[in-house]
C-alpha cells in the first residue's frame, strides 16, 4: 500500500477548476477547423483557404487547442490518485463513482444522438443536411452498439472518445499503479516513444490516454503537485510560443508530428503555470468558476450543435471567399459555446436532478 503525501489544497483545486472551461473552448475549436461542410448533394465552402488564414487556424485549432485533451488526461490521472491510500476497496469505490460521472453520461449522449439522427434523417426538411445513407436503413444491431460504445470507431458523438478511453484506463488503474510504482522509467520510456513517434499500442485506449493519465497518476502517487514546475513557467512559455509557430508553419509535413508533440509538452507546462496568474484576478476567478460548472454540458452538446449551426450557416451564405470562411471560423464556435452555456443554465433551473445525471453529477 502507498499513501499519497500531498492533499489537494484550496489554491490547487481552484487552479484546476478555472482551467476546465478554457480547455473545453479549445476542444470546440479543434472541431471547427474545416473550411467546408458535406451535405447530401455535395460540399459547400472551400477546400483550401489562403496561407495566412491556414496559418491562423493551425495555430489555434491544430496548435494551442490540442493541449486540451492531454491536459484533461493528466488532470484525471492526478485526481484519481491524489490523497488516497491505494487498496482494493478504494479501487472499487472509485470505479463505482465513475459509473455515475462517466458511464451514464457517455451512454445518454450517444444514445440520444443516434435517436436524433434517425428522426432528422426521416424528414425531408432535414435530410439534406446529411451526407451518406440513412442510419435506420443501413445499421445492424452491431452498428448501433458500435455507434454508441465506439468499439472499433469513435462513438457517434465523436468527442466522447475521450470519455471512452478515460473509462478504460480507469479500469486498468491497478496496472498503471504497479507500473509507475515499480517500473516508472521503463514504463514511461516505452509509452513516450510510442506516443512521440505516433505509433499505436492499441486502438483502445489510445497511447495518448495511457501516457498522460499515467503521468498525472505518477505525480499524485509520488505526493507531488501538478504546479511544482511553476518556477520554470516563464521558460516554458518562451520555449512554447516559438514551437507553436513552427508547428503551424510545418503542419502537414511528415516531420511535423515531432514538433507538434514537443509543443504539446511545453504547452501543458505553460498552461499549468498560467493558471497561477489567472487566479490573481478575482473577477476572472468568478467567471471561470461559473463557466467551469457548465464545461461538461458544453463538451457534450457542442457536437452535433456545431455541425448543425455550421451547415445551416454555410447553406444560407454559401461562403466562397476566405474572409467569410475565417469570420465563420470564429463566430460559429463562439455562438455554439454561448448557446450551450445558456442551455446548461436553463436545464439547471428547470431540471436540476436530470441535469446532474446527464453531466455526471457536475451541476452546481
C-alpha positions in Angstrom: 0.0 0.0 0.0 1.1 3.6 -0.6 -0.4 6.7 0.7 -0.1 10.0 -1.2 1.8 12.6 0.8 0.0 15.6 -0.7 -3.5 16.8 -0.1 -5.2 18.8 -2.8 -5.0 22.3 -1.3 -7.6 25.0 -2.0 -5.4 27.0 -4.3 -4.5 24.0 -6.4 -8.2 23.0 -6.6 -9.1 26.5 -7.7 -6.4 26.4 -10.4 -7.7 23.1 -11.7 -11.3 24.4 -11.7 -10.6 27.6 -13.7 -8.8 25.7 -16.4 -11.8 23.5 -17.3 -13.8 25.9 -19.4 -10.8 27.3 -21.5 -9.8 23.7 -22.3 -13.4 23.0 -23.5 -13.2 26.1 -25.7 -10.1 24.5 -27.1 -11.9 21.3 -27.9 -14.7 23.2 -29.7 -12.1 25.0 -31.9 -10.4 21.7 -32.7 -13.7 20.6 -34.3 -14.3 23.9 -36.1 -11.2 23.9 -38.3 -12.7 22.6 -41.6 -13.5 25.3 -44.2 -16.3 23.3 -45.9 -19.2 21.1 -44.9 -20.6 18.0 -46.5 -24.3 17.8 -47.4 -26.5 15.3 -49.3 -25.7 16.8 -52.7 -22.0 17.6 -52.2 -19.9 20.1 -50.3 -20.2 23.8 -49.5 -17.3 26.1 -48.8 -13.6 26.0 -49.8 -11.3 23.0 -49.8 -8.4 25.4 -49.1 -8.0 28.9 -47.7 -5.1 31.3 -48.2 -1.8 30.8 -46.5 -2.3 33.4 -43.7 -5.8 32.0 -42.8 -4.4 28.4 -42.8 -1.6 29.6 -40.5 -4.1 31.2 -38.1 -6.2 28.0 -38.0 -3.2 25.9 -37.5 -2.0 28.0 -34.5 -5.5 27.8 -32.9 -7.1 24.5 -33.8 -4.1 22.4 -34.5 -1.7 24.0 -32.1 -2.9 25.7 -28.9 -6.2 23.8 -28.7 -4.5 20.4 -29.0 -3.2 20.9 -25.4 -6.7 20.4 -24.1 -7.1 16.6 -24.3 -3.7 15.6 -23.0 -4.1 18.0 -20.1 -7.5 16.6 -19.3 -6.0 13.1 -19.1 -3.2 14.4 -16.8 -5.7 16.1 -14.5 -7.9 12.9 -14.5 -5.0 10.7 -13.5 -3.8 13.2 -10.9 -7.3 13.5 -9.3 -7.8 9.7 -9.4 -4.8 9.1 -7.1 -4.3 12.3 -5.1 -4.5 11.9 -1.3 -5.7 8.3 -1.2 -4.5 5.0 0.3 -4.5 2.6 -2.6 -6.4 -0.5 -1.7 -8.8 -2.9 -3.5 -11.7 -1.3 -1.7 -10.7 2.2 -2.8 -10.4 1.0 -6.4 -13.9 -0.5 -6.5 -15.3 2.6 -4.8 -13.7 4.8 -7.5 -15.0 2.5 -10.2 -18.5 2.8 -8.8 -18.2 6.6 -8.7 -17.1 6.6 -12.4 -20.3 4.8 -13.4 -22.1 8.0 -12.4 -19.6 10.5 -13.6 -18.5 8.9 -16.8 -20.5 5.8 -18.0 -24.1 7.1 -17.6 -23.4 10.5 -19.4 -21.5 8.6 -22.0 -24.4 6.3 -22.8 -27.0 9.0 -22.5 -25.5 11.4 -25.0 -24.6 8.8 -27.6 -27.9 7.1 -27.5 -29.6 10.5 -27.7 -27.6 11.4 -30.8 -28.5 8.1 -32.5 -32.2 8.8 -31.9 -31.8 12.4 -33.1 -30.1 11.4 -36.3 -32.7 8.7 -37.0 -35.5 11.3 -36.6 -33.7 14.0 -38.6 -33.0 11.6 -41.5 -36.7 10.7 -41.6 -37.9 14.2 -42.6 -37.3 15.8 -46.0 -36.6 19.2 -44.4 -33.6 17.9 -42.6 -32.4 15.0 -44.8 -30.3 17.3 -47.0 -28.1 18.1 -44.0 -26.7 14.5 -44.1 -24.2 13.0 -46.5 -24.4 9.3 -47.0 -27.1 6.6 -46.3 -29.7 6.7 -43.5 -28.9 5.1 -40.2 -32.2 3.4 -39.9 -31.9 1.7 -43.3 -28.3 0.5 -43.1 -27.4 -0.1 -39.4 -27.3 -3.6 -38.0 -27.6 -4.3 -34.3 -23.7 -4.4 -34.2 -23.6 -1.0 -35.9 -25.9 0.5 -33.3 -23.7 -0.9 -30.5 -20.6 0.3 -32.2 -22.1 3.8 -32.7 -23.0 4.1 -29.0 -19.9 2.4 -27.5 -17.2 3.2 -30.0 -15.8 -0.3 -30.1 -13.7 0.0 -33.2 -14.5 3.5 -34.2 -15.3 6.8 -32.5 -18.7 6.9 -30.8 -21.4 8.6 -32.8 -20.9 11.6 -30.6 -17.3 11.6 -31.6 -15.9 13.9 -28.8 -16.9 11.1 -26.3 -13.9 9.0 -27.5 -12.1 10.9 -24.6 -14.6 9.6 -22.1 -14.5 6.1 -23.6 -10.7 6.0 -23.3 -10.8 7.5 -19.8 -13.1 4.8 -18.6 -10.8 2.1 -20.0 -7.7 3.5 -18.4 -9.6 3.9 -15.1 -10.4 0.2 -15.2 -6.7 -0.6 -15.6 -5.5 1.7 -12.9 -4.2 -1.2 -10.8 -1.8 -2.0 -13.7 -0.9 1.7 -14.0 -0.3 1.9 -10.3 2.0 -1.0 -10.4 4.0 0.2 -13.4 4.5 3.8 -12.1 5.5 2.5 -8.7 7.7 -0.4 -9.7 9.0 0.3 -13.2 8.4 4.0 -13.9 11.5 4.7 -16.1 10.9 1.7 -18.4 7.2 2.2 -18.5 7.3 5.9 -19.4 10.2 5.4 -21.8 8.2 2.9 -23.8 4.9 4.8 -23.7 6.5 8.1 -24.5 8.4 6.7 -27.5 5.2 5.2 -28.9 3.3 8.4 -28.4 6.1 10.7 -29.7 6.6 8.8 -32.9 2.9 8.3 -33.4 2.9 4.5 -33.0 -0.2 2.9 -31.5 0.0 0.1 -29.0 -3.8 -0.5 -29.0 -6.8 1.1 -30.6 -8.4 1.2 -27.1 -7.3 3.0 -25.2 -5.1 5.4 -27.2 -1.4 5.8 -26.4 -2.2 9.4 -25.6 -4.7 8.4 -22.9 -2.2 5.9 -21.4 0.7 8.3 -21.3 -0.9 11.4 -20.0 -3.3 9.7 -17.5 -0.3 7.7 -16.2 1.8 10.9 -15.9 -0.9 12.6 -13.8 -1.2 9.4 -11.7 2.6 9.3 -11.2 2.7 12.9 -9.9 -0.1 12.1 -7.4 1.3 8.8 -6.3 4.7 10.4 -5.6 2.9 13.1 -3.5 3.9 15.9 -5.8 1.8 18.9 -7.1 0.9 19.5 -10.7 2.2 23.0 -10.1 5.7 22.1 -8.8 7.1 23.3 -12.1 5.8 26.9 -11.7 9.3 28.2 -11.0 10.2 27.3 -14.6 6.9 28.7 -16.0 8.3 31.7 -17.9 11.0 29.5 -19.5 8.3 27.0 -20.7 6.3 29.8 -22.3 9.4 31.2 -24.0 10.0 27.8 -25.5 6.4 27.0 -26.3 5.5 30.0 -28.4 8.2 29.5 -31.0 7.3 25.8 -31.1 3.6 26.6 -31.7 4.6 28.9 -34.6 6.9 26.4 -36.1 4.2 23.7 -35.7 1.7 25.9 -37.6 4.2 26.6 -40.4 5.1 22.9 -40.8 1.6 21.5 -40.4 1.1 18.6 -42.9 4.8 17.8 -43.2 5.9 14.3 -42.3 8.2 15.5 -39.6 5.6 17.9 -38.1 4.4 15.2 -35.6 7.7 15.6 -33.6 7.4 19.4 -33.4 3.7 19.1 -32.6 4.3 16.7 -29.7 7.1 18.8 -28.3 4.7 21.7 -28.4 2.1 19.8 -26.5 4.5 19.0 -23.7 5.7 22.6 -23.4 2.1 23.8 -23.8 0.9 21.6 -20.9 3.5 23.1 -18.6 2.8 26.6 -19.8 -0.9 26.4 -19.3 -0.5 25.0 -15.7 1.8 27.9 -14.9 -0.7 30.5 -16.4 -3.4 29.2 -14.1 -1.4 30.7 -11.2 -1.5 34.1 -12.9 -5.2 33.9 -13.7 -6.3 33.2 -10.1 -4.8 36.5 -9.0 -7.8 38.2 -10.6 -11.0 37.8 -8.5 -13.2 38.7 -11.5 -11.5 36.0 -13.7 -12.0 33.5 -10.9 -15.7 34.3 -10.5 -16.5 33.9 -14.2 -14.3 30.9 -14.8 -15.6 29.0 -11.8 -19.2 29.6 -13.1 -18.3 28.6 -16.7 -16.3 25.6 -15.4 -19.6 24.2 -14.0 -21.0 24.3 -17.5 -17.9 22.8 -19.2 -19.1 19.2 -19.3 -22.5 20.2 -20.8 -20.7 22.3 -23.4 -18.4 19.4 -24.1 -21.4 17.0 -24.6 -23.5 19.3 -26.7 -21.1 21.2 -28.9 -21.3 18.4 -31.3 -23.6 17.9 -33.2 -24.6 21.5 -32.5 -21.5 22.9 -34.1 -22.1 20.8 -37.2 -25.8 21.8 -37.4 -25.0 25.5 -37.0 -22.2 25.3 -39.5 -24.2 23.5 -42.1 -27.1 26.0 -41.7 -24.8 29.0 -42.0 -22.9 27.6 -45.0 -26.2 26.6 -46.8 -27.6 30.1 -46.2 -24.5 32.0 -47.0 -22.7 29.7 -49.5 -19.3 31.3 -48.5 -16.8 31.4 -51.4 -14.2 33.8 -50.0 -11.5 33.2 -47.4 -12.6 36.3 -45.4 -16.1 34.9 -44.9 -14.8 31.4 -44.1 -12.4 32.9 -41.4 -15.2 35.1 -40.0 -17.4 32.0 -39.6 -14.4 30.1 -38.1 -14.5 32.4 -35.1 -18.2 33.3 -35.0 -19.7 29.8 -35.2 -17.7 28.1 -32.4 -18.3 31.1 -30.1 -22.0 31.0 -30.9 -22.2 27.3 -30.1 -20.3 27.8 -26.8 -22.7 30.6 -25.8 -25.8 28.6 -26.8 -24.6 25.5 -24.9 -23.8 27.6 -21.8 -27.2 29.2 -21.8 -28.8 25.8 -22.4 -26.9 24.5 -19.4 -28.2 27.3 -17.2 -31.8 26.7 -18.4 -31.6 23.0 -17.8 -30.1 23.6 -14.4 -33.1 25.8 -13.4 -35.8 23.6 -15.0 -34.5 20.1 -14.2 -31.5 20.2 -11.8 -31.6 16.5 -10.9 -31.8 15.4 -14.6 -29.0 17.9 -15.4 -27.0 16.3 -12.7 -27.5 12.8 -14.2 -26.5 13.7 -17.8 -23.5 15.7 -16.7 -22.2 13.1 -14.3 -23.1 15.0 -11.1 -21.2 18.1 -12.2 -24.1 20.5 -11.9 -23.8 23.4 -9.5 
